[in-house]
Amino acid sequence: AAFISIQAFPALLDLPQELEVSAVSCGSRHTAVVTRGGELYTWGWGKYGQLGHGNSASSDRARRVEHLVAKGLRVEEVVCGPWTTYVRV
């Protein structure tokens, strides 16, 4: 099992430099950002699928939610709950 660092203090986010973040939302143990280009990146604890990557894997690294890209959807807004992530496209 992969070790996932759950931190209760601010940490630097390692996203590609060309991405500009327009919105951020934090759940209990996961975080999501929307870029100005309408892409969604998520990371953290994923036990209930709240990261949106089609599985229950957790990740310390921000990953783009490919399902939304494949469907041609542009994310406008994200709101994270305790174990959920809601997006408006």
PyMOL Python script that loads the backbone (N, CA, C, O; Angstrom):
from pymol import cmd

cmd.read_pdbstr("""\
ATOM      1  N   ALA A   1       0.837  -1.182   0.000  1.00  0.00           N
ATOM      2  CA  ALA A   1       0.000   0.000   0.000  1.00  0.00           C
ATOM      3  C   ALA A   1       0.882   1.246   0.000  1.00  0.00           C
ATOM      4  O   ALA A   1       1.882   1.312   0.715  1.00  0.00           O
ATOM      5  N   ALA A   2       0.506   2.212  -0.797  1.00  0.00           N
ATOM      6  CA  ALA A   2       1.265   3.455  -0.899  1.00  0.00           C
ATOM      7  C   ALA A   2       1.052   4.316   0.338  1.00  0.00           C
ATOM      8  O   ALA A   2      -0.048   4.373   0.887  1.00  0.00           O
ATOM      9  N   PHE A   3       2.120   4.986   0.770  1.00  0.00           N
ATOM     10  CA  PHE A   3       2.010   5.917   1.876  1.00  0.00           C
ATOM     11  C   PHE A   3       1.506   7.245   1.359  1.00  0.00           C
ATOM     12  O   PHE A   3       2.082   7.800   0.423  1.00  0.00           O
ATOM     13  N   ILE A   4       0.450   7.764   1.942  1.00  0.00           N
ATOM     14  CA  ILE A   4      -0.102   9.050   1.557  1.00  0.00           C
ATOM     15  C   ILE A   4       0.061  10.001   2.729  1.00  0.00           C
ATOM     16  O   ILE A   4      -0.369   9.713   3.845  1.00  0.00           O
ATOM     17  N   SER A   5       0.672  11.113   2.466  1.00  0.00           N
ATOM     18  CA  SER A   5       0.917  12.102   3.504  1.00  0.00           C
ATOM     19  C   SER A   5      -0.310  12.981   3.671  1.00  0.00           C
ATOM     20  O   SER A   5      -0.612  13.792   2.796  1.00  0.00           O
ATOM     21  N   ILE A   6      -1.016  12.836   4.773  1.00  0.00           N
ATOM     22  CA  ILE A   6      -2.154  13.688   5.084  1.00  0.00           C
ATOM     23  C   ILE A   6      -1.632  14.782   6.007  1.00  0.00           C
ATOM     24  O   ILE A   6      -1.256  14.507   7.147  1.00  0.00           O
ATOM     25  N   GLN A   7      -1.607  16.009   5.525  1.00  0.00           N
ATOM     26  CA  GLN A   7      -1.003  17.100   6.265  1.00  0.00           C
ATOM     27  C   GLN A   7      -2.050  18.089   6.742  1.00  0.00           C
ATOM     28  O   GLN A   7      -2.984  18.431   6.016  1.00  0.00           O
ATOM     29  N   ALA A   8      -1.882  18.537   7.962  1.00  0.00           N
ATOM     30  CA  ALA A   8      -2.808  19.522   8.531  1.00  0.00           C
ATOM     31  C   ALA A   8      -2.226  20.921   8.471  1.00  0.00           C
ATOM     32  O   ALA A   8      -2.631  21.800   9.231  1.00  0.00           O
ATOM     33  N   PHE A   9      -1.280  21.129   7.572  1.00  0.00           N
ATOM     34  CA  PHE A   9      -0.650  22.437   7.428  1.00  0.00           C
ATOM     35  C   PHE A   9      -0.410  22.699   5.944  1.00  0.00           C
ATOM     36  O   PHE A   9      -0.393  21.757   5.151  1.00  0.00           O
ATOM     37  N   PRO A  10      -0.225  23.949   5.558  1.00  0.00           N
ATOM     38  CA  PRO A  10      -0.034  24.274   4.142  1.00  0.00           C
ATOM     39  C   PRO A  10       1.180  23.571   3.543  1.00  0.00           C
ATOM     40  O   PRO A  10       2.188  23.358   4.216  1.00  0.00           O
ATOM     41  N   ALA A  11       1.061  23.220   2.276  1.00  0.00           N
ATOM     42  CA  ALA A  11       2.164  22.591   1.556  1.00  0.00           C
ATOM     43  C   ALA A  11       2.184  23.152   0.130  1.00  0.00           C
ATOM     44  O   ALA A  11       1.140  23.509  -0.416  1.00  0.00           O
ATOM     45  N   LEU A  12       3.358  23.226  -0.460  1.00  0.00           N
ATOM     46  CA  LEU A  12       3.475  23.683  -1.838  1.00  0.00           C
ATOM     47  C   LEU A  12       2.861  22.657  -2.770  1.00  0.00           C
ATOM     48  O   LEU A  12       2.984  21.452  -2.549  1.00  0.00           O
ATOM     49  N   LEU A  13       2.207  23.133  -3.800  1.00  0.00           N
ATOM     50  CA  LEU A  13       1.573  22.280  -4.792  1.00  0.00           C
ATOM     51  C   LEU A  13       2.462  22.196  -6.017  1.00  0.00           C
ATOM     52  O   LEU A  13       2.900  23.219  -6.543  1.00  0.00           O
ATOM     53  N   ASP A  14       2.727  20.993  -6.467  1.00  0.00           N
ATOM     54  CA  ASP A  14       3.599  20.776  -7.616  1.00  0.00           C
ATOM     55  C   ASP A  14       2.761  20.488  -8.861  1.00  0.00           C
ATOM     56  O   ASP A  14       2.527  19.331  -9.212  1.00  0.00           O
ATOM     57  N   LEU A  15       2.314  21.556  -9.523  1.00  0.00           N
ATOM     58  CA  LEU A  15       1.589  21.443 -10.787  1.00  0.00           C
ATOM     59  C   LEU A  15       2.497  21.929 -11.904  1.00  0.00           C
ATOM     60  O   LEU A  15       3.415  22.713 -11.661  1.00  0.00           O
ATOM     61  N   PRO A  16       2.251  21.472 -13.125  1.00  0.00           N
ATOM     62  CA  PRO A  16       3.037  22.004 -14.236  1.00  0.00           C
ATOM     63  C   PRO A  16       2.962  23.537 -14.271  1.00  0.00           C
ATOM     64  O   PRO A  16       1.902  24.118 -14.036  1.00  0.00           O
ATOM     65  N   GLN A  17       4.081  24.176 -14.563  1.00  0.00           N
ATOM     66  CA  GLN A  17       4.192  25.630 -14.473  1.00  0.00           C
ATOM     67  C   GLN A  17       3.204  26.375 -15.379  1.00  0.00           C
ATOM     68  O   GLN A  17       2.768  27.477 -15.045  1.00  0.00           O
ATOM     69  N   GLU A  18       2.854  25.781 -16.516  1.00  0.00           N
ATOM     70  CA  GLU A  18       1.977  26.481 -17.457  1.00  0.00           C
ATOM     71  C   GLU A  18       0.511  26.513 -17.015  1.00  0.00           C
ATOM     72  O   GLU A  18      -0.292  27.234 -17.606  1.00  0.00           O
ATOM     73  N   LEU A  19       0.154  25.742 -15.987  1.00  0.00           N
ATOM     74  CA  LEU A  19      -1.227  25.729 -15.516  1.00  0.00           C
ATOM     75  C   LEU A  19      -1.487  26.895 -14.569  1.00  0.00           C
ATOM     76  O   LEU A  19      -0.689  27.183 -13.677  1.00  0.00           O
ATOM     77  N   GLU A  20      -2.608  27.550 -14.780  1.00  0.00           N
ATOM     78  CA  GLU A  20      -3.038  28.623 -13.886  1.00  0.00           C
ATOM     79  C   GLU A  20      -4.282  28.154 -13.152  1.00  0.00           C
ATOM     80  O   GLU A  20      -5.278  27.794 -13.778  1.00  0.00           O
ATOM     81  N   VAL A  21      -4.228  28.156 -11.841  1.00  0.00           N
ATOM     82  CA  VAL A  21      -5.335  27.676 -11.013  1.00  0.00           C
ATOM     83  C   VAL A  21      -6.351  28.795 -10.829  1.00  0.00           C
ATOM     84  O   VAL A  21      -5.998  29.922 -10.483  1.00  0.00           O
ATOM     85  N   SER A  22      -7.629  28.465 -11.068  1.00  0.00           N
ATOM     86  CA  SER A  22      -8.690  29.464 -10.901  1.00  0.00           C
ATOM     87  C   SER A  22      -9.563  29.188  -9.681  1.00  0.00           C
ATOM     88  O   SER A  22     -10.247  30.090  -9.198  1.00  0.00           O
ATOM     89  N   ALA A  23      -9.551  27.938  -9.169  1.00  0.00           N
ATOM     90  CA  ALA A  23     -10.370  27.598  -8.003  1.00  0.00           C
ATOM     91  C   ALA A  23      -9.738  26.429  -7.263  1.00  0.00           C
ATOM     92  O   ALA A  23      -9.107  25.561  -7.865  1.00  0.00           O
ATOM     93  N   VAL A  24      -9.920  26.422  -5.943  1.00  0.00           N
ATOM     94  CA  VAL A  24      -9.416  25.355  -5.081  1.00  0.00           C
ATOM     95  C   VAL A  24     -10.513  24.987  -4.093  1.00  0.00           C
ATOM     96  O   VAL A  24     -11.245  25.852  -3.612  1.00  0.00           O
ATOM     97  N   SER A  25     -10.621  23.690  -3.795  1.00  0.00           N
ATOM     98  CA  SER A  25     -11.529  23.251  -2.745  1.00  0.00           C
ATOM     99  C   SER A  25     -10.881  22.097  -1.999  1.00  0.00           C
ATOM    100  O   SER A  25     -10.221  21.246  -2.596  1.00  0.00           O
ATOM    101  N   CYS A  26     -11.077  22.078  -0.673  1.00  0.00           N
ATOM    102  CA  CYS A  26     -10.483  21.035   0.162  1.00  0.00           C
ATOM    103  C   CYS A  26     -11.575  20.241   0.864  1.00  0.00           C
ATOM    104  O   CYS A  26     -12.505  20.809   1.437  1.00  0.00           O
ATOM    105  N   GLY A  27     -11.447  18.919   0.809  1.00  0.00           N
ATOM    106  CA  GLY A  27     -12.312  18.043   1.576  1.00  0.00           C
ATOM    107  C   GLY A  27     -11.609  17.685   2.874  1.00  0.00           C
ATOM    108  O   GLY A  27     -10.642  18.340   3.263  1.00  0.00           O
ATOM    109  N   SER A  28     -12.091  16.649   3.543  1.00  0.00           N
ATOM    110  CA  SER A  28     -11.457  16.240   4.797  1.00  0.00           C
ATOM    111  C   SER A  28     -10.034  15.770   4.577  1.00  0.00           C
ATOM    112  O   SER A  28      -9.141  16.085   5.363  1.00  0.00           O
ATOM    113  N   ARG A  29      -9.822  15.013   3.505  1.00  0.00           N
ATOM    114  CA  ARG A  29      -8.507  14.430   3.243  1.00  0.00           C
ATOM    115  C   ARG A  29      -8.134  14.467   1.773  1.00  0.00           C
ATOM    116  O   ARG A  29      -7.276  13.698   1.340  1.00  0.00           O
ATOM    117  N   HIS A  30      -8.744  15.321   1.015  1.00  0.00           N
ATOM    118  CA  HIS A  30      -8.387  15.455  -0.401  1.00  0.00           C
ATOM    119  C   HIS A  30      -8.579  16.904  -0.847  1.00  0.00           C
ATOM    120  O   HIS A  30      -9.267  17.690  -0.195  1.00  0.00           O
ATOM    121  N   THR A  31      -7.953  17.230  -1.974  1.00  0.00           N
ATOM    122  CA  THR A  31      -8.007  18.584  -2.507  1.00  0.00           C
ATOM    123  C   THR A  31      -8.240  18.517  -4.001  1.00  0.00           C
ATOM    124  O   THR A  31      -7.811  17.570  -4.661  1.00  0.00           O
ATOM    125  N   ALA A  32      -8.919  19.523  -4.538  1.00  0.00           N
ATOM    126  CA  ALA A  32      -9.166  19.617  -5.978  1.00  0.00           C
ATOM    127  C   ALA A  32      -8.916  21.048  -6.431  1.00  0.00           C
ATOM    128  O   ALA A  32      -9.216  22.001  -5.712  1.00  0.00           O
ATOM    129  N   VAL A  33      -8.363  21.186  -7.635  1.00  0.00           N
ATOM    130  CA  VAL A  33      -8.191  22.511  -8.229  1.00  0.00           C
ATOM    131  C   VAL A  33      -8.746  22.499  -9.639  1.00  0.00           C
ATOM    132  O   VAL A  33      -8.709  21.483 -10.333  1.00  0.00           O
ATOM    133  N   VAL A  34      -9.263  23.652 -10.051  1.00  0.00           N
ATOM    134  CA  VAL A  34      -9.714  23.868 -11.417  1.00  0.00           C
ATOM    135  C   VAL A  34      -8.725  24.834 -12.052  1.00  0.00           C
ATOM    136  O   VAL A  34      -8.354  25.842 -11.451  1.00  0.00           O
ATOM    137  N   THR A  35      -8.305  24.522 -13.267  1.00  0.00           N
ATOM    138  CA  THR A  35      -7.392  25.419 -13.975  1.00  0.00           C
ATOM    139  C   THR A  35      -8.198  26.398 -14.827  1.00  0.00           C
ATOM    140  O   THR A  35      -9.378  26.178 -15.100  1.00  0.00           O
ATOM    141  N   ARG A  36      -7.548  27.465 -15.235  1.00  0.00           N
ATOM    142  CA  ARG A  36      -8.207  28.439 -16.128  1.00  0.00           C
ATOM    143  C   ARG A  36      -8.636  27.792 -17.438  1.00  0.00           C
ATOM    144  O   ARG A  36      -9.549  28.279 -18.106  1.00  0.00           O
ATOM    145  N   GLY A  37      -7.983  26.704 -17.802  1.00  0.00           N
ATOM    146  CA  GLY A  37      -8.351  25.964 -19.011  1.00  0.00           C
ATOM    147  C   GLY A  37      -9.505  25.003 -18.819  1.00  0.00           C
ATOM    148  O   GLY A  37      -9.901  24.324 -19.766  1.00  0.00           O
ATOM    149  N   GLY A  38     -10.064  24.928 -17.593  1.00  0.00           N
ATOM    150  CA  GLY A  38     -11.232  24.089 -17.336  1.00  0.00           C
ATOM    151  C   GLY A  38     -10.918  22.645 -17.017  1.00  0.00           C
ATOM    152  O   GLY A  38     -11.788  21.782 -17.133  1.00  0.00           O
ATOM    153  N   GLU A  39      -9.678  22.366 -16.613  1.00  0.00           N
ATOM    154  CA  GLU A  39      -9.319  21.006 -16.228  1.00  0.00           C
ATOM    155  C   GLU A  39      -9.384  20.866 -14.710  1.00  0.00           C
ATOM    156  O   GLU A  39      -9.194  21.837 -13.978  1.00  0.00           O
ATOM    157  N   LEU A  40      -9.654  19.640 -14.247  1.00  0.00           N
ATOM    158  CA  LEU A  40      -9.728  19.351 -12.822  1.00  0.00           C
ATOM    159  C   LEU A  40      -8.556  18.462 -12.432  1.00  0.00           C
ATOM    160  O   LEU A  40      -8.302  17.440 -13.070  1.00  0.00           O
ATOM    161  N   TYR A  41      -7.844  18.856 -11.381  1.00  0.00           N
ATOM    162  CA  TYR A  41      -6.762  18.069 -10.799  1.00  0.00           C
ATOM    163  C   TYR A  41      -7.142  17.752  -9.361  1.00  0.00           C
ATOM    164  O   TYR A  41      -7.639  18.616  -8.638  1.00  0.00           O
ATOM    165  N   THR A  42      -6.905  16.499  -8.944  1.00  0.00           N
ATOM    166  CA  THR A  42      -7.230  16.094  -7.578  1.00  0.00           C
ATOM    167  C   THR A  42      -6.077  15.300  -6.978  1.00  0.00           C
ATOM    168  O   THR A  42      -5.264  14.716  -7.695  1.00  0.00           O
ATOM    169  N   TRP A  43      -6.021  15.290  -5.643  1.00  0.00           N
ATOM    170  CA  TRP A  43      -5.042  14.474  -4.930  1.00  0.00           C
ATOM    171  C   TRP A  43      -5.477  14.321  -3.481  1.00  0.00           C
ATOM    172  O   TRP A  43      -6.337  15.054  -2.993  1.00  0.00           O
ATOM    173  N   GLY A  44      -4.866  13.355  -2.804  1.00  0.00           N
ATOM    174  CA  GLY A  44      -5.182  13.082  -1.405  1.00  0.00           C
ATOM    175  C   GLY A  44      -5.696  11.676  -1.227  1.00  0.00           C
ATOM    176  O   GLY A  44      -5.334  10.765  -1.971  1.00  0.00           O
ATOM    177  N   TRP A  45      -6.543  11.510  -0.233  1.00  0.00           N
ATOM    178  CA  TRP A  45      -7.121  10.217   0.091  1.00  0.00           C
ATOM    179  C   TRP A  45      -8.257   9.916  -0.878  1.00  0.00           C
ATOM    180  O   TRP A  45      -9.149  10.746  -1.053  1.00  0.00           O
ATOM    181  N   GLY A  46      -8.243   8.747  -1.509  1.00  0.00           N
ATOM    182  CA  GLY A  46      -9.243   8.429  -2.526  1.00  0.00           C
ATOM    183  C   GLY A  46     -10.085   7.211  -2.240  1.00  0.00           C
ATOM    184  O   GLY A  46     -10.687   6.658  -3.161  1.00  0.00           O
ATOM    185  N   LYS A  47     -10.151   6.770  -0.992  1.00  0.00           N
ATOM    186  CA  LYS A  47     -10.811   5.509  -0.643  1.00  0.00           C
ATOM    187  C   LYS A  47     -12.221   5.371  -1.203  1.00  0.00           C
ATOM    188  O   LYS A  47     -12.626   4.263  -1.552  1.00  0.00           O
ATOM    189  N   TYR A  48     -12.974   6.449  -1.300  1.00  0.00           N
ATOM    190  CA  TYR A  48     -14.361   6.380  -1.764  1.00  0.00           C
ATOM    191  C   TYR A  48     -14.535   6.875  -3.197  1.00  0.00           C
ATOM    192  O   TYR A  48     -15.654   7.161  -3.621  1.00  0.00           O
ATOM    193  N   GLY A  49     -13.434   6.977  -3.948  1.00  0.00           N
ATOM    194  CA  GLY A  49     -13.517   7.408  -5.339  1.00  0.00           C
ATOM    195  C   GLY A  49     -13.644   8.902  -5.513  1.00  0.00           C
ATOM    196  O   GLY A  49     -13.899   9.372  -6.622  1.00  0.00           O
ATOM    197  N   GLN A  50     -13.472   9.672  -4.432  1.00  0.00           N
ATOM    198  CA  GLN A  50     -13.689  11.112  -4.492  1.00  0.00           C
ATOM    199  C   GLN A  50     -12.662  11.861  -5.339  1.00  0.00           C
ATOM    200  O   GLN A  50     -12.851  13.043  -5.625  1.00  0.00           O
ATOM    201  N   LEU A  51     -11.584  11.199  -5.745  1.00  0.00           N
ATOM    202  CA  LEU A  51     -10.604  11.873  -6.602  1.00  0.00           C
ATOM    203  C   LEU A  51     -11.033  11.861  -8.072  1.00  0.00           C
ATOM    204  O   LEU A  51     -10.527  12.646  -8.874  1.00  0.00           O
ATOM    205  N   GLY A  52     -11.962  10.976  -8.422  1.00  0.00           N
ATOM    206  CA  GLY A  52     -12.511  10.978  -9.779  1.00  0.00           C
ATOM    207  C   GLY A  52     -11.680  10.262 -10.824  1.00  0.00           C
ATOM    208  O   GLY A  52     -11.854  10.497 -12.020  1.00  0.00           O
ATOM    209  N   HIS A  53     -10.767   9.383 -10.388  1.00  0.00           N
ATOM    210  CA  HIS A  53      -9.898   8.694 -11.339  1.00  0.00           C
ATOM    211  C   HIS A  53     -10.375   7.287 -11.663  1.00  0.00           C
ATOM    212  O   HIS A  53      -9.633   6.502 -12.254  1.00  0.00           O
ATOM    213  N   GLY A  54     -11.599   6.962 -11.284  1.00  0.00           N
ATOM    214  CA  GLY A  54     -12.167   5.667 -11.624  1.00  0.00           C
ATOM    215  C   GLY A  54     -11.721   4.523 -10.725  1.00  0.00           C
ATOM    216  O   GLY A  54     -11.923   3.353 -11.051  1.00  0.00           O
ATOM    217  N   ASN A  55     -11.112   4.867  -9.585  1.00  0.00           N
ATOM    218  CA  ASN A  55     -10.683   3.834  -8.651  1.00  0.00           C
ATOM    219  C   ASN A  55     -10.699   4.423  -7.235  1.00  0.00           C
ATOM    220  O   ASN A  55     -11.147   5.552  -7.029  1.00  0.00           O
ATOM    221  N   SER A  56     -10.212   3.656  -6.276  1.00  0.00           N
ATOM    222  CA  SER A  56     -10.185   4.150  -4.897  1.00  0.00           C
ATOM    223  C   SER A  56      -8.751   4.379  -4.420  1.00  0.00           C
ATOM    224  O   SER A  56      -8.479   4.364  -3.219  1.00  0.00           O
ATOM    225  N   ALA A  57      -7.841   4.591  -5.367  1.00  0.00           N
ATOM    226  CA  ALA A  57      -6.438   4.825  -5.020  1.00  0.00           C
ATOM    227  C   ALA A  57      -6.251   6.245  -4.488  1.00  0.00           C
ATOM    228  O   ALA A  57      -6.932   7.183  -4.904  1.00  0.00           O
ATOM    229  N   SER A  58      -5.317   6.371  -3.565  1.00  0.00           N
ATOM    230  CA  SER A  58      -4.940   7.681  -3.033  1.00  0.00           C
ATOM    231  C   SER A  58      -3.690   8.154  -3.757  1.00  0.00           C
ATOM    232  O   SER A  58      -2.967   7.354  -4.351  1.00  0.00           O
ATOM    233  N   SER A  59      -3.440   9.460  -3.706  1.00  0.00           N
ATOM    234  CA  SER A  59      -2.285  10.001  -4.413  1.00  0.00           C
ATOM    235  C   SER A  59      -1.776  11.260  -3.736  1.00  0.00           C
ATOM    236  O   SER A  59      -2.559  12.147  -3.395  1.00  0.00           O
ATOM    237  N   ASP A  60      -0.466  11.341  -3.540  1.00  0.00           N
ATOM    238  CA  ASP A  60       0.156  12.560  -3.033  1.00  0.00           C
ATOM    239  C   ASP A  60       0.400  13.560  -4.158  1.00  0.00           C
ATOM    240  O   ASP A  60       0.676  14.732  -3.906  1.00  0.00           O
ATOM    241  N   ARG A  61       0.296  13.095  -5.388  1.00  0.00           N
ATOM    242  CA  ARG A  61       0.590  13.925  -6.555  1.00  0.00           C
ATOM    243  C   ARG A  61      -0.720  14.369  -7.216  1.00  0.00           C
ATOM    244  O   ARG A  61      -1.628  13.562  -7.411  1.00  0.00           O
ATOM    245  N   ALA A  62      -0.807  15.645  -7.554  1.00  0.00           N
ATOM    246  CA  ALA A  62      -1.987  16.152  -8.263  1.00  0.00           C
ATOM    247  C   ALA A  62      -2.066  15.475  -9.635  1.00  0.00           C
ATOM    248  O   ALA A  62      -1.099  15.466 -10.396  1.00  0.00           O
ATOM    249  N   ARG A  63      -3.241  14.908  -9.932  1.00  0.00           N
ATOM    250  CA  ARG A  63      -3.448  14.235 -11.219  1.00  0.00           C
ATOM    251  C   ARG A  63      -4.681  14.810 -11.896  1.00  0.00           C
ATOM    252  O   ARG A  63      -5.690  15.084 -11.245  1.00  0.00           O
ATOM    253  N   ARG A  64      -4.592  14.990 -13.203  1.00  0.00           N
ATOM    254  CA  ARG A  64      -5.726  15.484 -13.982  1.00  0.00           C
ATOM    255  C   ARG A  64      -6.789  14.395 -14.064  1.00  0.00           C
ATOM    256  O   ARG A  64      -6.469  13.219 -14.238  1.00  0.00           O
ATOM    257  N   VAL A  65      -8.053  14.789 -13.938  1.00  0.00           N
ATOM    258  CA  VAL A  65      -9.169  13.839 -14.046  1.00  0.00           C
ATOM    259  C   VAL A  65      -9.443  13.635 -15.537  1.00  0.00           C
ATOM    260  O   VAL A  65     -10.112  14.442 -16.183  1.00  0.00           O
ATOM    261  N   GLU A  66      -8.910  12.545 -16.057  1.00  0.00           N
ATOM    262  CA  GLU A  66      -8.940  12.272 -17.492  1.00  0.00           C
ATOM    263  C   GLU A  66     -10.338  12.002 -18.037  1.00  0.00           C
ATOM    264  O   GLU A  66     -10.600  12.279 -19.208  1.00  0.00           O
ATOM    265  N   HIS A  67     -11.233  11.471 -17.224  1.00  0.00           N
ATOM    266  CA  HIS A  67     -12.598  11.178 -17.687  1.00  0.00           C
ATOM    267  C   HIS A  67     -13.293  12.450 -18.194  1.00  0.00           C
ATOM    268  O   HIS A  67     -13.998  12.411 -19.202  1.00  0.00           O
ATOM    269  N   LEU A  68     -13.096  13.558 -17.508  1.00  0.00           N
ATOM    270  CA  LEU A  68     -13.721  14.814 -17.927  1.00  0.00           C
ATOM    271  C   LEU A  68     -13.128  15.311 -19.234  1.00  0.00           C
ATOM    272  O   LEU A  68     -13.846  15.837 -20.085  1.00  0.00           O
ATOM    273  N   VAL A  69     -11.824  15.148 -19.397  1.00  0.00           N
ATOM    274  CA  VAL A  69     -11.150  15.546 -20.639  1.00  0.00           C
ATOM    275  C   VAL A  69     -11.658  14.694 -21.795  1.00  0.00           C
ATOM    276  O   VAL A  69     -11.964  15.216 -22.868  1.00  0.00           O
ATOM    277  N   ALA A  70     -11.748  13.372 -21.577  1.00  0.00           N
ATOM    278  CA  ALA A  70     -12.209  12.445 -22.627  1.00  0.00           C
ATOM    279  C   ALA A  70     -13.628  12.755 -23.079  1.00  0.00           C
ATOM    280  O   ALA A  70     -13.966  12.539 -24.243  1.00  0.00           O
ATOM    281  N   LYS A  71     -14.463  13.258 -22.173  1.00  0.00           N
ATOM    282  CA  LYS A  71     -15.847  13.605 -22.512  1.00  0.00           C
ATOM    283  C   LYS A  71     -15.963  15.017 -23.095  1.00  0.00           C
ATOM    284  O   LYS A  71     -17.050  15.440 -23.487  1.00  0.00           O
ATOM    285  N   GLY A  72     -14.845  15.744 -23.151  1.00  0.00           N
ATOM    286  CA  GLY A  72     -14.871  17.104 -23.687  1.00  0.00           C
ATOM    287  C   GLY A  72     -15.532  18.110 -22.764  1.00  0.00           C
ATOM    288  O   GLY A  72     -16.048  19.130 -23.220  1.00  0.00           O
ATOM    289  N   LEU A  73     -15.518  17.825 -21.455  1.00  0.00           N
ATOM    290  CA  LEU A  73     -16.176  18.699 -20.491  1.00  0.00           C
ATOM    291  C   LEU A  73     -15.199  19.707 -19.902  1.00  0.00           C
ATOM    292  O   LEU A  73     -14.070  19.362 -19.551  1.00  0.00           O
ATOM    293  N   ARG A  74     -15.640  20.939 -19.798  1.00  0.00           N
ATOM    294  CA  ARG A  74     -14.840  22.013 -19.196  1.00  0.00           C
ATOM    295  C   ARG A  74     -15.382  22.276 -17.797  1.00  0.00           C
ATOM    296  O   ARG A  74     -16.562  22.587 -17.634  1.00  0.00           O
ATOM    297  N   VAL A  75     -14.532  22.155 -16.798  1.00  0.00           N
ATOM    298  CA  VAL A  75     -14.940  22.349 -15.408  1.00  0.00           C
ATOM    299  C   VAL A  75     -14.983  23.838 -15.104  1.00  0.00           C
ATOM    300  O   VAL A  75     -14.036  24.572 -15.386  1.00  0.00           O
ATOM    301  N   GLU A  76     -16.094  24.271 -14.525  1.00  0.00           N
ATOM    302  CA  GLU A  76     -16.279  25.672 -14.149  1.00  0.00           C
ATOM    303  C   GLU A  76     -16.062  25.894 -12.650  1.00  0.00           C
ATOM    304  O   GLU A  76     -15.570  26.940 -12.227  1.00  0.00           O
ATOM    305  N   GLU A  77     -16.443  24.879 -11.852  1.00  0.00           N
ATOM    306  CA  GLU A  77     -16.414  25.045 -10.399  1.00  0.00           C
ATOM    307  C   GLU A  77     -16.250  23.683  -9.735  1.00  0.00           C
ATOM    308  O   GLU A  77     -16.713  22.673 -10.265  1.00  0.00           O
ATOM    309  N   VAL A  78     -15.592  23.651  -8.577  1.00  0.00           N
ATOM    310  CA  VAL A  78     -15.445  22.419  -7.808  1.00  0.00           C
ATOM    311  C   VAL A  78     -15.730  22.718  -6.341  1.00  0.00           C
ATOM    312  O   VAL A  78     -15.357  23.770  -5.821  1.00  0.00           O
ATOM    313  N   VAL A  79     -16.401  21.768  -5.682  1.00  0.00           N
ATOM    314  CA  VAL A  79     -16.676  21.852  -4.247  1.00  0.00           C
ATOM    315  C   VAL A  79     -16.416  20.472  -3.659  1.00  0.00           C
ATOM    316  O   VAL A  79     -17.022  19.489  -4.085  1.00  0.00           O
ATOM    317  N   CYS A  80     -15.521  20.399  -2.685  1.00  0.00           N
ATOM    318  CA  CYS A  80     -15.224  19.136  -2.015  1.00  0.00           C
ATOM    319  C   CYS A  80     -15.969  19.072  -0.691  1.00  0.00           C
ATOM    320  O   CYS A  80     -16.054  20.058   0.041  1.00  0.00           O
ATOM    321  N   GLY A  81     -16.503  17.899  -0.399  1.00  0.00           N
ATOM    322  CA  GLY A  81     -17.109  17.635   0.905  1.00  0.00           C
ATOM    323  C   GLY A  81     -16.204  16.680   1.666  1.00  0.00           C
ATOM    324  O   GLY A  81     -15.072  16.435   1.250  1.00  0.00           O
ATOM    325  N   PRO A  82     -16.693  16.139   2.778  1.00  0.00           N
ATOM    326  CA  PRO A  82     -15.845  15.244   3.574  1.00  0.00           C
ATOM    327  C   PRO A  82     -15.272  14.067   2.765  1.00  0.00           C
ATOM    328  O   PRO A  82     -14.075  13.793   2.857  1.00  0.00           O
ATOM    329  N   TRP A  83     -16.087  13.382   1.991  1.00  0.00           N
ATOM    330  CA  TRP A  83     -15.626  12.247   1.178  1.00  0.00           C
ATOM    331  C   TRP A  83     -16.196  12.319  -0.225  1.00  0.00           C
ATOM    332  O   TRP A  83     -16.427  11.290  -0.860  1.00  0.00           O
ATOM    333  N   THR A  84     -16.422  13.524  -0.709  1.00  0.00           N
ATOM    334  CA  THR A  84     -17.042  13.710  -2.028  1.00  0.00           C
ATOM    335  C   THR A  84     -16.394  14.880  -2.762  1.00  0.00           C
ATOM    336  O   THR A  84     -15.749  15.740  -2.162  1.00  0.00           O
ATOM    337  N   THR A  85     -16.584  14.884  -4.060  1.00  0.00           N
ATOM    338  CA  THR A  85     -16.155  16.012  -4.893  1.00  0.00           C
ATOM    339  C   THR A  85     -17.266  16.283  -5.912  1.00  0.00           C
ATOM    340  O   THR A  85     -17.684  15.383  -6.641  1.00  0.00           O
ATOM    341  N   TYR A  86     -17.729  17.511  -5.952  1.00  0.00           N
ATOM    342  CA  TYR A  86     -18.767  17.915  -6.906  1.00  0.00           C
ATOM    343  C   TYR A  86     -18.161  18.890  -7.895  1.00  0.00           C
ATOM    344  O   TYR A  86     -17.422  19.797  -7.511  1.00  0.00           O
ATOM    345  N   VAL A  87     -18.474  18.702  -9.173  1.00  0.00           N
ATOM    346  CA  VAL A  87     -17.991  19.650 -10.184  1.00  0.00           C
ATOM    347  C   VAL A  87     -19.152  20.166 -11.008  1.00  0.00           C
ATOM    348  O   VAL A  87     -20.118  19.453 -11.280  1.00  0.00           O
ATOM    349  N   ARG A  88     -19.030  21.427 -11.399  1.00  0.00           N
ATOM    350  CA  ARG A  88     -19.989  22.021 -12.333  1.00  0.00           C
ATOM    351  C   ARG A  88     -19.251  22.178 -13.644  1.00  0.00           C
ATOM    352  O   ARG A  88     -18.202  22.818 -13.709  1.00  0.00           O
ATOM    353  N   VAL A  89     -19.814  21.581 -14.702  1.00  0.00           N
ATOM    354  CA  VAL A  89     -19.185  21.631 -16.028  1.00  0.00           C
ATOM    355  C   VAL A  89     -20.026  22.441 -16.983  1.00  0.00           C
ATOM    356  O   VAL A  89     -19.660  22.597 -18.148  1.00  0.00           O
TER     357      VAL A  89
END
""", "prot")
cmd.dss("prot")
cmd.show_as("cartoon", "prot")
cmd.util.cbc("prot")
cmd.orient("prot")
